[in-house]
Amino acid sequence: MLWLKSAAASISLGQPMATYSRYWLTPKRLRAHGAMLALCLWSLYLWTIATPGLRDRNGNLKGTDFLHLYTLGSLAAAHRGADLYDINAQAVLAAHRVPEATGIRYLPLYPPQVSIFFAPLAHLPYGWALILWWSLSGVIYALCCYSIWRACPNLREHGGTVVLLALAYPAFFHLIAWGQTSAIALACFTGMFLLLRDRRELLAGLVLGCLIFKPQLALAAAIVFVSLGAWKILAGAAFSAAAQLSVGVLYYGIDPLHQWMRMIRNAPTLLPLLEPKPYQTHSLRTFWSMLVPWPAFSLALYFLSAAVVLGLAIACWKRSPAVPLPLRYSALLLASVLVAPHLTVYDLVILAPAFLLLADWLAAQPLTPSTRRLGTLLYFAYVLPLLGPLTRWTHLQLSVPAIAAALLLIWRVSCGSTSHQLVADPANSAQT
């Protein structure tokens, strides 16, 4: 995402020109990297999908995962709640609605209310519905980036660089290519930050609860806020999640909700269906499962490392208000990615606010070894997801150590163990 390179760029953007030669991540170099990456990614993708029909040059269905959302919407439009978690029934319906999709199957794990959200799109032909969903996802992503950028005074003069790097962000590219729902998750995290900044904890909780459609992304936040005793946030989240699930119950009855809960409980046994391409995942669980061939041992390592990550995030938040909200919230977002039991490359868009907020903070700091290290780590966290396919041979997902190291450095900063001083902006030091 833009924010990784923005974050790295900001280290230099806030410094005199004389310091640029001492740091390899200069603004000019970052803009060049962003331009080349955006040009390569989007020109290649446009060439790949520039074919007649709904199959691209690689034989894949355009929009890939959007087919599942389109099928769920079709079920909702027909009021077929009994088929929301029937893989075979959905495969038949998908092939009927989109003949090019014959033979494609998806594991249904979304809660019932998600199908209702996509019902309006199901009234359109698949191609037009996909274009509309691409457009909506792009607008949501742009609005979230803009909203966070507006909250970053040290980056106000670098809007052009921010836009360029936003377009080049690999996670955003995958979000569009896969036709996924992660832009909505980004909107939730963006809204929660803005509300916490304004000390509106209950409303922030209501927004957090909207992540019930992707509950794995809210896991770290829930644990952090429970440890802090942030009951307003938790009450808002619980109410929001319950309200959303109630929509599905009112529309379909209680049975689909029970079926969804059974699917969630059985998800660990369905991982081969859920993650057919584990090299495109970027969380601690799959990091260890790809690296360690013994499932029980890799699971133990996941729980142990997740506990450490959560401990670091909690420690950052418990140092409020000495640690400004942008640092604490960035730590929370990094932890959310690492701890999530299931996280695919497109879900990394939720790191956009973290990259930008850290960029803004770094721009105000002296150029020290610590700020250089953090900038470099953010750069790699931004770009390394592109190397995910190599994990099929190396079994080492390099993005995960980069994200974890960035969180560790934020924790060290919060402890005052680095050589630079925290600058707590009163406007950004909201407590929960």
N, C-alpha and C positions, 0 to 999 in steps of 0.2 A: 504494500500500500504506500501511498504517498508519504505517509507519516514516517516511515522508516528512514527514507532518504531525506525527508524534510528534517527529521530529528537530527540526523547526522549533519545536514547542511547548516542547521541553526548554530551548531558549535562554531562554525566559521563565520556565519553571517553576522554574529554579534561581536566580532573581533576586528581589530585594526588589520589593514592589509599586510602589515609587516609580519603578522603571525601566520599567515596562510602557508608560507613556505615550510613551516614547521609541522604542518598537518596535511595529510594526503587528501582528506575529504574537503576540497575547496568548493565553493559555490559553483564555479564554472564547470568543474569536473562532474559534480552531481547533476547539474542541468543537462550536460552531455549524456550522462548515463541514463537519465530519465527519458530524454528524447529518443535515444537509440532503443531503449527497452520498449517504450510505447509504440514506436514505429514497427519494431519487429513483431511484437505480440499481436497488435491489432491488424496489421497488414496481412500477416499469416492467417489469422482467424477469418478475416473477411474473404480471403482467397479460398479458405477451406469450405466456407458455407455458401460460396457463390456458385451454386449448382441448382438446376431445376429440381423441383420436388423437395421433400423433407429430409432426405439423406444427404450428408455432406460428402466431401471427396474421400473421407476415410471410411465411409459406409455407416457412420453413426447418425442417429436421429438428431436433428437440430434441436438444441435446447435440452437434450438428454433428460435430466431429472424433472424438467417441467412437465413431461408426459405424466408423471405420477400425480402432480398437482392438478393437472387438467382432468385426469381420470377421477380423482377425488371430488373435484367440482361437479363432474358429470353425475356421480353418485348422489351428491347433495341435491342437484337439480331434480333428479328423479326420486328423491326421498328414499334411497336404498341404503338405509343405515345398517342393515344386516350384512352388507357386503363391504363395509369399510375396512375390515381386517381379513378379507378373503382374497388371498393372492391370485388364485385361479380365476375367480369372478372378475377381478380387476384386469387381469391379462386379456380376458375375452372382451371386456368392454373397451379397453384401450385399442385393441386390434380393430374393433368395430368402428370406433370414432376416428382412429388414425391408422389406416391400413398399413402404412409404412412401419408401424410399431409392432407388427406381428412378431411374437416370440419374446418380447421384452417384458420382464417382470420386476416388480419392486417390492421390497419388504415394507408393509404399511406400519409406520410407527408414530405418525402424527396423531394428536388427539382429535376427537370428532369435530370440534368447531372449526378446524382448519379447512375442512372440505366445504363448509358453508361460505367461508371467505372467498374461495375460488369458484363458487357456483356461477357468478356472473360471467367469468371468463369462459366457462364451459359452454355458454350459449354461442360463442364465436367459433369459426373454423380454427383448427389447431395453429395454423401459421399466423393468423391475425392475433390470436390470443397470446402466442409467444412474443410477437413484436410488442404488444401492449405491456406484457410482463417485463420484458427487457427494458422498456422505456420507464416503467414505474420503478424498477430496481435502480436504474441509473439516476433518476431524479432523487430518490431517497438517499442514495449514496452521496450525491452532490450536496444535498441540503445538510446532511450530517457533517460532511467535511467543512462546509461553509460555516455552520453554526459553531463548531469547535474552533475553527480558524479565527472567527470574530472574537472569541474569548481569549485569544493569544496576542497580547499587545506587541510582543517582540517580533512577531511574524507578519505584522500588518503590511509592511512594505515589500513583502516577498510573495504576494498573491500569485504571480505568474509561475513561480517555481513550485508553489503548492499545487496549483492546478495541473501542471505537467507531471509531477510525481504522483498525483492522485490517479491520473489516467494510466500511468505506467505500473501501478501497484499490481503485482501478480495475483493477489487474492481477489481484487476487483475483476480482473480478467477472468478468473475461474468462476466467480459468481455469475457473470454473464454467460460464459460458455456452458455452464452446467444448468442454467436456468433455476437456480436455487433460491431459498427464502432468507438467506442470511442478511440481506439488506434490512429486513425488519428487525432482526436481532441487533444490528448496528444502530438502528433508530432507537431501540430501547436503551442501549448503553449510553448513547449520546444524550437522550432526554434525561436519564438518571443523573448524569454528571451535571448538567445545567441546573437541575432541580436541587441537587445537593449543594451546588455553589450558592444557590439562593436560600439555602437552609430550609427547604421545603421537603422534609423527610418523608412525610406521609405520601405525598404525591410521587416522590422518588420510588417509594415502595410499590405504589400502584403500577408504575412503569416497569419495575423489576419483575413483577408478577406476570406481565405480558409475555415473558420468556417461557411460559409454560408450554408453548408450542415447540420449544427446543430446550427442555429442562436441564440438559447436561451443561448448557452454557451458564446457567444460573447457580450451579452447584457451589462454586467457590464463593460467590457473593453471599449466598445464604449462610455458609459456614462462617465467613468473616463477620457478618452482621450479628449472627447469634453470639459469637464470642465477644462482641462489643456491647451486647445488650441493647442494640439499636431497635427497640421494639416498635417504634413508629414505622420504620422501614419494613420490618417483618410483617406487621399487621397489614400494611398496605399491600404488600406482595401476596400475602395469603388471600386477602379479599379479592384482589384482581384475578389471581389464578382460579379461585373458586367461581367467580363470576363468569369467566370465559368457559370453564367446563360446564357451567350451568346452561350456557347457550346451546351447547351440543345436546344436553339432556332434554331441554325444552323442545328441541327440533326433532330429535330421533327417539327419545326415551332413554332409559338408564342402561340398556344392554350394550350399546356401542362403547359407553364409558367403561363398563366392566371388561369388555374385550380389549380395550386399549391398555388398561391396567395389567391385564394378563400378558399382553405383548411386551410391555415394559419389564415385567418381572422375568420373562423368558428371553429378553434381549441378549444376555451373555451367551446363551446357547445358539443364537442366530447370527453371531458375528461374521461368519463367512459370507452370509447373504448381505449383511449390513455393510461390510467393508470388503467388497470384491477387489479393491485396489488399495491395500494397506499402505503402500508407498505414498499415497496422496493424503495420508492422515498425519497430524502434527501435534499429538498430545503425548503425555508421559506414558500412558498405557500402551499405545502402539509403538512408542519408541523402544520400550523394554521388550515387548513381544516380538518385534522384528530383530532385536539384537541378541536376545537370550532364547535359546531353543527349547527351554523347559518351561511349560506354561505356569506351573505353580510358583517357580522361582521368579519368573518375570512379573507375575501378578503381585507377589510380595514386594518386589522392587518398586512397582508402581505405587502401592499403598504407602511405602516408606518415603519415596520421593515426593509424593503428593502431600504427605503430612508436613514435610520440610517446607515445601512451597507455600502451603497454607500458613505455616508458622511465620514465614518471612512476611507474607502479606498482612497477617494480623498484627505483627510487630510494627509494621509501618503505620497502620491505622491507629494503633494505641499511642503513638507518639504525636497525635493531633493535640493542639494546633501548631506545634513546633514544625511539623512536616506539612508543607502546603498541600492542599487538596489535589492539584495536578499530579504530584508525585505519588500520593496515596492511591489515587484512582488509576493511574498507570500501572501501579503494582497489582491492583485488583484485576485489571484486564489481562495482564500477563499471566497471573495465576489462573484466571478463568480458562484461558487457552490450555495451559499445561495440565490442569487437574481434570478437565472434561473427559469423561470416559470414552466419548466418541467425538472427534473433531476432524472434519475434512478440510482441505485446503481453502475452499471458499469461505469457511467460517472464520478464517483469519481476518476478514474485513472488520471484525469487532476490535481489532488492534488499532484501527485508524485513529481514534481519539488519543490513545496512548502515545503513538508516534508524534502526533502534533503537539500534545501537551508537553511531552519531554523535550521536543524541539524548542518550544517557547521557553521552557525553564533553562535549558542549556544555553540558549542565546544570551541570557542575562548573566551567565557565570564566566569567571576567568578561564582561559584556555589552559587547563591543567592536565596531568596524566589521567586523572579520573574522568574528566569530561571527555577527553579523547577516547578513552576505553568505552564509555557508555555510547558515544556517537558511533564508534566502530561496530559495537554489538548491535545497535539498532539498524545500522546499514545491512549487516548480515541477516538479521531477523527479517528484514524487508525482502531481500533478494534470494535467500537460500531455499524458500519453497519451490523455486523454479527447478532446483536440483532433486526434488523429491523422487522422480522416476529412477534416478541412479540407485536409490535405496533397494531396488530389486536385486542388485548385485552386491552392494556394500553392506546392507542391513543396518546402516547408520543414518538416521534422519537428522541431518546437521542443524536444521532450523530449531529443534527442541533445545539442544544445549545453548544456542545463542540466546533464545528467549529466557531460559532459566538463568543464564549468566547476567543478563540485563536486570532481571528481578533481584538477583543477589546484590548487584551494584547499587540499585535503588535502596535496598535495605541498609547497605553500608553507609550510604549517604544519610539515611534517616537516623542512623546511630551516631552521626558526626565523626565517623572514623576516616572519612576522606579528607583531602587537603583543602577542599573548597567549602565555603560556608553556605548553609541553607538560607535562601531568601524567601521568607514567608510573606506573601502578599496578603494583606488583610481580606481582600476581595475573594481570594482563592483558598482561604483557610477554614472553610466551613467544617464544623464538627458534626458528627452523627450521634 
